Amino acid sequence: MNNKYGIGLVALLLLTSFGTHAAKVYSWVDGNGVTHYTDAPPPGKKVKEVDLRTAPFLSGAPRSVQVENFNSLTGVDANKKKEATKLVIALLSPEQGSTLRDNTGNIVFQGQISPKPPTQYDVRLTLDGKAAPLVSNSLSIRVENVDRGAHEAQLELLTKDGTILAKSTPVTFYLHRASVDPAPKPTPKANQG
């Protein structure tokens, strides 16, 4: 009989022994080092009577139990999965290298978070190295009166305490704004006479 059956037998004997005070349990070790439990001592074996008032101590060294889903049970897998799936923020609009035409200079920047945005977050737009005001729980940012020319934009995903969770790849775009210059005044020609 191996240890797991022996432990089950001890449990069974413990349960049945409480009904009868006269029941006794004995343990003995065979030549292979396996501990056996019985209610009748085998002849010719060195046996010990087990005190049923305390849990039996099976050996001198503590035993370990190996469980297949230990990491799942303790949450280690969830933490690894959370670390492996880092948040990513991307600037969708304007696109890299695009040319925008708006005479007012108003631009709407549109972002995307994957795999899934946090419940509460802030987004900061950096335009030409200058930070725009934070936007809470939105991926759409409107900036007004942007000068014409080339611009670089980047989004940052932040926690409510200001910790940066992710940064988008910088995007370069171009803004064209028509300017109305008054027609040049004709210069009078010199009188040639």
C-alpha positions in Angstrom: 0.0 0.0 0.0 1.5 3.4 -0.9 1.3 6.6 1.1 -1.7 8.2 -0.5 -3.8 5.1 0.2 -2.3 4.9 3.7 -3.3 8.5 4.4 -6.8 7.8 3.2 -6.9 4.8 5.4 -5.7 6.8 8.4 -8.5 9.4 7.7 -11.0 6.6 7.5 -9.7 5.0 10.7 -9.8 8.4 12.4 -13.4 8.9 11.5 -14.4 5.5 12.6 -12.3 5.6 15.8 -14.3 8.4 17.3 -17.4 6.2 17.4 -15.5 3.5 19.3 -13.0 4.5 21.9 -11.3 1.1 22.0 -10.1 1.2 18.3 -6.4 1.5 17.8 -4.3 2.3 14.8 -0.8 1.1 14.2 1.8 2.2 11.7 4.8 0.3 10.4 7.4 0.9 7.7 8.2 -1.8 5.1 11.6 -2.5 3.5 11.0 0.1 0.8 10.5 2.9 3.3 6.7 3.0 2.7 4.6 3.7 5.9 1.6 1.5 6.3 -1.4 2.0 8.7 -3.6 -0.8 10.0 -6.0 -1.5 12.9 -4.3 -4.9 13.6 -0.5 -5.0 14.0 1.1 -7.5 11.5 3.1 -10.3 13.1 6.9 -9.8 13.1 6.8 -6.1 12.2 8.0 -3.3 14.4 4.8 -1.2 14.9 3.9 2.1 16.6 0.6 2.9 18.0 -0.8 6.1 16.4 -2.3 8.7 18.8 -5.6 9.5 17.2 -6.0 12.7 19.2 -3.3 14.4 17.1 -2.7 14.4 13.3 -0.1 11.8 12.4 3.3 13.1 11.3 4.2 11.0 8.3 7.9 11.7 7.9 10.7 13.9 9.0 10.7 16.0 5.9 7.8 18.1 4.8 6.1 16.9 1.7 5.3 19.1 -1.3 2.3 18.7 -3.5 2.6 19.5 -7.2 -0.4 21.0 -8.8 -0.7 21.5 -12.6 -2.5 24.9 -12.5 -0.5 26.4 -9.5 0.3 29.6 -11.4 -3.4 30.0 -12.4 -4.5 29.4 -8.8 -2.1 31.9 -7.3 -2.6 34.6 -10.0 0.9 34.4 -11.5 -0.5 33.7 -14.9 -2.8 36.7 -14.8 0.1 39.0 -13.8 2.2 37.6 -16.6 -0.6 38.0 -19.1 -1.2 41.5 -17.9 2.5 42.4 -18.4 2.7 40.7 -21.7 -0.3 42.6 -23.1 1.1 46.1 -22.8 -1.2 49.0 -23.8 -0.5 50.6 -27.1 -1.7 54.0 -28.2 -1.7 55.0 -31.9 -2.3 58.3 -33.7 -4.8 57.5 -36.5 -5.5 60.9 -37.8 -3.8 62.8 -39.2 -1.8 60.1 -41.0 1.9 60.0 -41.4 3.0 62.3 -44.3 -0.6 63.6 -45.0 -1.4 67.1 -46.1 -4.4 68.9 -44.5 -6.1 71.9 -45.9 -7.9 74.1 -43.4 -7.9 77.9 -43.6 -8.9 78.2 -39.9 -6.0 75.9 -38.8 -8.3 73.7 -36.8 -7.2 70.0 -36.6 -8.9 67.0 -34.9 -6.4 64.4 -33.7 -7.8 60.9 -33.4 -6.2 58.1 -31.4 -6.7 54.4 -30.7 -5.8 52.3 -27.6 -5.3 48.5 -27.9 -6.0 46.0 -26.7 -8.5 47.7 -24.4 -8.4 51.1 -22.8 -8.3 51.4 -19.0 -11.5 52.5 -17.2 -10.0 55.9 -16.3 -7.3 57.5 -18.4 -5.9 60.8 -19.7 -4.5 61.5 -23.2 -1.9 64.2 -23.9 -1.1 65.5 -27.3 2.3 66.8 -28.0 2.4 69.0 -31.1 5.8 70.2 -32.2 7.3 69.4 -28.8 4.6 71.4 -26.9 2.0 69.7 -24.8 -1.7 70.4 -25.3 -4.1 70.3 -22.4 -5.0 66.8 -21.1 -8.2 65.1 -22.4 -9.9 62.6 -20.0 -11.4 59.3 -21.3 -11.4 60.5 -24.9 -9.3 59.7 -27.9 -10.3 62.8 -29.9 -8.5 66.1 -29.4 -9.2 69.3 -31.2 -6.6 72.0 -31.6 -7.4 75.4 -33.1 -5.4 77.9 -35.1 -2.4 75.8 -36.0 0.1 77.5 -38.2 0.7 76.3 -41.7 3.7 74.2 -42.4 5.1 70.9 -41.2 4.2 69.6 -37.8 5.0 66.6 -35.6 2.4 65.1 -33.3 2.4 62.3 -30.7 -0.1 61.0 -28.2 0.6 59.8 -24.7 -1.6 57.6 -22.6 -1.5 58.5 -18.9 -3.0 57.1 -15.7 -5.0 59.6 -13.5 -1.9 60.1 -11.4 0.2 61.1 -14.4 2.1 57.9 -15.1 2.8 57.4 -18.8 1.4 54.0 -19.9 2.2 54.3 -23.6 3.4 56.7 -26.3 2.4 56.7 -29.9 4.9 56.8 -32.8 5.4 60.4 -33.8 3.5 61.5 -37.0 4.7 64.2 -39.3 1.9 66.0 -41.3 1.6 69.2 -43.3 -1.0 72.0 -43.0 -1.9 74.3 -45.8 -3.7 77.5 -45.0 -4.6 79.9 -47.9 -3.6 83.4 -47.2 -5.3 86.4 -48.8 -2.7 89.0 -49.7 -4.0 92.2 -51.2 -3.2 92.6 -54.9 -0.1 94.7 -55.3 -0.7 98.3 -56.1 0.3 99.2 -59.6 3.3 101.5 -59.6 2.9 104.5 -61.8 5.2 104.7 -64.8 7.4 107.6 -65.0 6.5 110.1 -67.6 8.9 109.9 -70.4 8.8 113.1 -72.2 
